[in-house]
Amino acid sequence: MVRTLCLLCLMMICCVSSGCGLTLGPTVKTEYVLVTPGNPILILENRTLEGRRLDGGGVASFDVGGWVAMPEEHFNALKRAAER
């Protein structure tokens, strides 16, 4: 009986320490693309991501494969130019 109890405790410790059962439900992962001024990059991996619309229209899904990433200040300058 003691041996079975010890074995059960050992299995439970192994299960908890390995992360088994710790992630229940969906997980949220945030990834950033850091670029410097004058060095935009082309995103090669094809993924579908959710993003918040700038016009206040809520959240939408976007396929970002082939997009060009640029620094936030360049994006803000383009946004200001488009608003004119």
C-alpha positions as CSV (number, residue, x, y, z in Angstrom):
1,M,0.0,0.0,0.0
2,V,2.8,2.4,0.9
3,R,4.7,1.5,-2.2
4,T,1.6,2.3,-4.4
5,L,1.1,5.6,-2.6
6,C,4.7,6.6,-3.2
7,L,4.5,5.6,-6.8
8,L,1.4,7.6,-7.3
9,C,3.0,10.7,-5.6
10,L,6.1,10.3,-7.8
11,M,3.9,10.1,-10.9
12,M,2.0,13.2,-9.9
13,I,5.2,15.2,-9.2
14,C,6.5,14.2,-12.6
15,C,3.3,15.1,-14.3
16,V,3.1,18.5,-12.6
17,S,6.8,19.3,-13.2
18,S,6.7,18.4,-16.9
19,G,3.9,20.9,-17.5
20,C,1.2,18.3,-18.2
21,G,-2.2,19.7,-17.5
22,L,-1.0,23.2,-16.7
23,T,-2.3,24.7,-20.0
24,L,-6.0,24.3,-20.1
25,G,-7.9,26.1,-22.8
26,P,-6.6,28.6,-25.4
27,T,-3.3,30.3,-25.0
28,V,-2.4,33.8,-26.1
29,K,1.0,34.5,-27.7
30,T,2.2,37.9,-28.6
31,E,5.0,38.3,-31.2
32,Y,6.7,41.5,-32.2
33,V,8.7,42.3,-35.3
34,L,11.4,44.8,-34.5
35,V,12.8,46.8,-37.4
36,T,14.9,49.9,-37.5
37,P,14.3,53.0,-39.6
38,G,15.4,52.5,-43.2
39,N,15.4,48.7,-42.8
40,P,11.9,47.3,-43.6
41,I,11.6,43.6,-43.8
42,L,9.4,41.3,-45.9
43,I,7.5,38.7,-43.8
44,L,8.1,35.3,-45.4
45,E,6.0,33.1,-43.1
46,N,2.3,32.9,-44.0
47,R,0.1,33.3,-40.9
48,T,-3.4,34.4,-40.1
49,L,-3.4,36.9,-37.3
50,E,-6.0,39.0,-35.5
51,G,-5.6,42.8,-35.3
52,R,-7.4,45.8,-34.1
53,R,-8.7,48.1,-36.9
54,L,-7.4,51.7,-36.8
55,D,-10.8,53.1,-37.9
56,G,-12.4,51.7,-34.7
57,G,-14.1,48.9,-36.5
58,G,-13.2,46.2,-34.0
59,V,-11.0,43.2,-34.5
60,A,-10.4,41.4,-37.8
61,S,-8.3,38.5,-39.1
62,F,-5.5,39.2,-41.6
63,D,-3.2,36.9,-43.6
64,V,0.2,38.5,-43.2
65,G,2.3,36.4,-45.6
66,G,4.3,38.7,-47.9
67,W,3.6,41.9,-45.9
68,V,6.3,44.5,-45.3
69,A,7.0,45.5,-41.7
70,M,8.3,49.0,-41.0
71,P,9.1,51.0,-37.9
72,E,6.1,52.5,-36.1
73,E,7.1,56.1,-36.8
74,H,7.1,55.3,-40.6
75,F,3.7,53.7,-40.3
76,N,2.4,56.8,-38.4
77,A,3.7,59.1,-41.1
78,L,1.9,57.0,-43.7
79,K,-1.3,57.1,-41.7
80,R,-1.1,60.9,-41.3
81,A,-0.5,61.2,-45.1
82,A,-3.5,59.0,-45.8
83,E,-5.8,61.1,-43.6
84,R,-5.1,64.3,-45.6
